[in-house]
Structure formats: C-alpha cells, structure tokens
Amino acid sequence: MLNVPAWLALIAAAAIASLTAPLPIAHIRDVMLPGATTRFDYESIDAGRHRLYIAHLGDSEVLIFDTRHERVIGRVGGISNVHGVLAVPSLGLVYASATGTNEIVGIDEATGRIATRMPGGIYPDGLAYDPSAHLLFVSDETGGTDTVIDAQANKVVATITLGGEAGNTQFDSGSHRMFVAVQTRNELAEVDPVNRRIVARYPLPGCAHDHGLLIDADHRLAFVACDNNSRLLTFDLQSHRVTGSATVGADPDVLAFDPGLRRLYVAAESGVVAVFAETAHGAVTLGRGFLAPHAHVVAIDAATHRAYFPLQDVAGRPALRIVEAVRR
C-alpha cells in the first residue's frame, strides 16, 4: 500500500501527465462489482459468449461479467492471489494464474466451476496460448522462466529459462512463435513453442523494464510497455527492431487492442490511460489522460469498441468502468 504522501505525489504526477489531447472515449457507465475494494489484475474477453473474465487479485477470485446485459453472473473463488486470466474459447476454458499457490487453474466456461489445477512455477503471472500446438505458456515473473503446459493433458511439459524476470508472454500467429518480455534484460525473447527453446533475443533500446506486451500479428507489429521509464515502444516483427517510441502514463501495465479501429490502449498504475492509432510502422498518440485511480487494467470488446476498466474503489465500492471509442 502507498502511504498518503506517496499517493498524493502519484496523483500529482498523473495530473501533469494528463496535460495532452483528451482521451478519444466516452464514459458509458460504472457498474458496481461485488467484493472488497482490493486490487484487480488482468481481464480476458470471450466475445462469442459475451463474457468478460476479471481477475480480482485482492479477493482471490475471478468475476464473470455478462457484457450484453452488463452484470456479474458468476464468482469463482479459491484462486489465491489471482493475477493472469485468459479465455480460450476453443477449449471452453478460462485459465487463471493463482500466484498464492503457484498454480494454474482451469475454469469451465459452461459451468463457471474449476475444472483443473496444475503447477505454474514460482510466481505465475501472464498467460498466452498457442492454438496450433495446444500449449499454454505462463510467465513466471520472479522465477525467470516460462512454464509450458500441454492444454490437452493438463500437465507441465517444459520450463524455459529466460535469464531474467519474465514480463508478459504473447503468441504471434504470423510466425507461430511466442515472444516474452524479459524485463530485467530489456529485451524480447523469441521462443519456438514446438522445440520449447529460445531461438533469438532482441534488444529494446530506450526501454527500462519491459513488462507489458501486445502483438498485432496481422500487421506484424508488437507493442512493448516499459514501466520504469513510461515509454511505449513499437517493435517491427519483420525487421526485428524498434521503430517507434512514445510517452505513456507512469508505470504502464496492461495493453489492449481494438483491431477494427486499429487503436491501442495502454493502462497505467498511475491511472493515466493512453490511446494510440496504429500506423504501418508504429503508433500515433490520440490522447492521454487521467481516467481514475488504479486504472491499470483494460480489455476491449472488438465488436462494440467498448473498453472495460476494473477499478478497486469508486465511492467506496469496486466498479467496472465502461467506455466507448469516439471517432474523430
């Protein structure tokens, strides 16, 4: 927890950072959420089922939110200190990383109940899935590895040593490779999922502690959030080099992409959100501003162009802030 002077300083920094073009979004509504005013972490959308899965880390549960009727329809408890969450519609499962017990938990989408548990490393965090190899990759942040799980057998089949702390892991469907932000080395590691080994390492000049990672496979771009110097880097997946850099809010965390509008959202621990228009080789800032305290998590519904921000304290209760893209 931040002490009061530190929190006031964070708010001041957020206010200064927000002095730019206004965010190209319209506030739709806040939907109150169950549970305590504790920290949220990752989200994942299953658009076909109109479901948003939200990791309520502080309450050790995953919330199931109906995006069509805008209400919580399920709470899956017993997932200790849940960080990552990833819906895999083809399997009918939602995977969640239970960092408190170092497990990966599989939730059955049909029943909303826990279907499986398996080891997840020392500090399981982010999750990525390779549909062709049926492999789930888990970022083991402090363990400095990626844990590889056979999603058909529900068992660990490999542990890939990264040589530094693991940030986010993302699958590139264009190259059929996994990319990992190795945050203490300021580089991206390229992993061959089939052979389960690192095949290349790419430096990220201008980045301090790359944690957030998002891949737009269709346009051969990756976006990297550097949380120690508040930068967003564009990484070209064909030339394997950094092609752009932009300012984001202090301590950026989660990235989300709207493929229809080609808009990238970067949510930060400071509460500042940055929105970018994707170009052929990078990203142009559309707006950057303070959204709310703890607005460090975002997910996008590509069909509606709505973005969802879970907030741990809105007038004394946790809430899901729903906003919609505004086209300029």
TAQUI-V655837 format. One record per residue. N is the residue number from 1. PSI is psi in degrees with one decimal (999 if undefined). Layout:
BEGIN
N|PSI, N|PSI
END
This chain:
BEGIN
1|141.6, 2|142.2, 3|171.3, 4|-48.5, 5|-40.0, 6|-39.4, 7|-40.9, 8|-38.2, 9|-37.0, 10|-40.7, 11|-41.3, 12|-42.4, 13|-37.8, 14|-40.3, 15|-41.6, 16|-42.6, 17|-24.0, 18|-0.1, 19|74.8, 20|-166.4, 21|140.4, 22|154.8, 23|135.6, 24|56.7, 25|155.4, 26|132.3, 27|119.1, 28|-59.6, 29|165.4, 30|128.7, 31|121.0, 32|141.6, 33|155.3, 34|166.7, 35|-173.5, 36|166.4, 37|68.6, 38|174.0, 39|138.9, 40|162.5, 41|-131.3, 42|162.8, 43|161.0, 44|139.4, 45|135.2, 46|95.7, 47|-35.1, 48|-35.0, 49|-2.3, 50|45.1, 51|137.1, 52|125.2, 53|125.5, 54|125.7, 55|109.4, 56|86.1, 57|-49.6, 58|-23.4, 59|0.1, 60|44.6, 61|159.0, 62|127.0, 63|139.6, 64|115.9, 65|129.0, 66|110.5, 67|-20.5, 68|-42.5, 69|-2.1, 70|59.4, 71|153.8, 72|127.9, 73|-0.6, 74|150.9, 75|120.8, 76|104.5, 77|-177.2, 78|23.5, 79|89.1, 80|122.2, 81|51.7, 82|127.7, 83|-76.8, 84|151.1, 85|135.7, 86|118.8, 87|131.9, 88|87.7, 89|-34.0, 90|-24.2, 91|-10.0, 92|27.6, 93|152.6, 94|123.9, 95|141.6, 96|141.2, 97|116.7, 98|90.0, 99|-28.6, 100|-27.7, 101|5.8, 102|47.6, 103|160.6, 104|127.9, 105|132.6, 106|124.6, 107|128.7, 108|120.3, 109|-30.5, 110|-38.1, 111|-20.7, 112|21.0, 113|157.9, 114|127.1, 115|-26.7, 116|156.1, 117|145.0, 118|160.1, 119|147.5, 120|6.2, 121|-158.0, 122|-40.3, 123|73.3, 124|136.0, 125|-97.6, 126|157.8, 127|145.0, 128|150.5, 129|133.9, 130|105.2, 131|-25.5, 132|-36.3, 133|-4.5, 134|45.7, 135|136.1, 136|127.0, 137|135.0, 138|123.3, 139|114.3, 140|93.7, 141|-63.3, 142|-21.7, 143|-16.0, 144|33.7, 145|168.7, 146|124.1, 147|131.0, 148|125.3, 149|131.6, 150|111.4, 151|-16.4, 152|-35.5, 153|-10.4, 154|50.6, 155|152.5, 156|129.5, 157|-11.8, 158|156.4, 159|117.9, 160|117.9, 161|127.8, 162|-19.4, 163|13.3, 164|175.6, 165|140.7, 166|124.2, 167|-137.1, 168|151.5, 169|135.8, 170|143.7, 171|133.8, 172|106.5, 173|-17.0, 174|-40.2, 175|-7.8, 176|42.8, 177|153.3, 178|142.0, 179|136.4, 180|130.6, 181|110.8, 182|94.6, 183|-27.0, 184|-1.7, 185|-5.0, 186|54.5, 187|162.9, 188|133.6, 189|132.3, 190|126.3, 191|134.2, 192|110.4, 193|-33.1, 194|-48.0, 195|-10.7, 196|51.9, 197|155.9, 198|128.5, 199|-15.3, 200|155.5, 201|135.2, 202|122.7, 203|153.9, 204|78.1, 205|136.8, 206|2.3, 207|134.3, 208|105.2, 209|75.1, 210|116.0, 211|-57.7, 212|143.5, 213|134.8, 214|137.6, 215|128.4, 216|92.6, 217|-36.6, 218|-35.6, 219|10.6, 220|44.1, 221|147.7, 222|146.2, 223|132.2, 224|126.7, 225|126.6, 226|107.7, 227|-11.6, 228|-13.7, 229|16.2, 230|51.1, 231|150.1, 232|121.0, 233|143.7, 234|129.9, 235|120.6, 236|120.5, 237|-8.4, 238|-46.1, 239|-12.9, 240|47.8, 241|159.4, 242|128.9, 243|-2.3, 244|159.6, 245|140.6, 246|159.5, 247|138.4, 248|-178.4, 249|159.4, 250|132.5, 251|61.4, 252|147.6, 253|-79.5, 254|139.7, 255|146.5, 256|150.5, 257|134.8, 258|102.5, 259|-31.2, 260|-42.3, 261|-9.2, 262|50.1, 263|137.7, 264|132.1, 265|133.7, 266|113.7, 267|140.6, 268|154.5, 269|-28.6, 270|-10.4, 271|-1.8, 272|131.1, 273|137.0, 274|138.8, 275|132.1, 276|150.7, 277|124.6, 278|136.4, 279|-174.5, 280|-33.3, 281|9.9, 282|-145.3, 283|137.8, 284|131.5, 285|124.3, 286|-30.6, 287|155.3, 288|127.3, 289|164.2, 290|120.3, 291|-51.4, 292|157.9, 293|139.6, 294|22.7, 295|63.5, 296|2.8, 297|137.2, 298|144.8, 299|149.6, 300|135.5, 301|107.1, 302|-26.3, 303|-34.7, 304|-10.2, 305|28.3, 306|146.0, 307|145.4, 308|123.3, 309|108.0, 310|129.5, 311|131.9, 312|-20.0, 313|103.5, 314|104.6, 315|40.6, 316|6.0, 317|150.1, 318|148.6, 319|156.9, 320|114.1, 321|123.4, 322|125.3, 323|162.0, 324|141.8, 325|138.1, 326|127.3, 327|128.3, 328|999
END
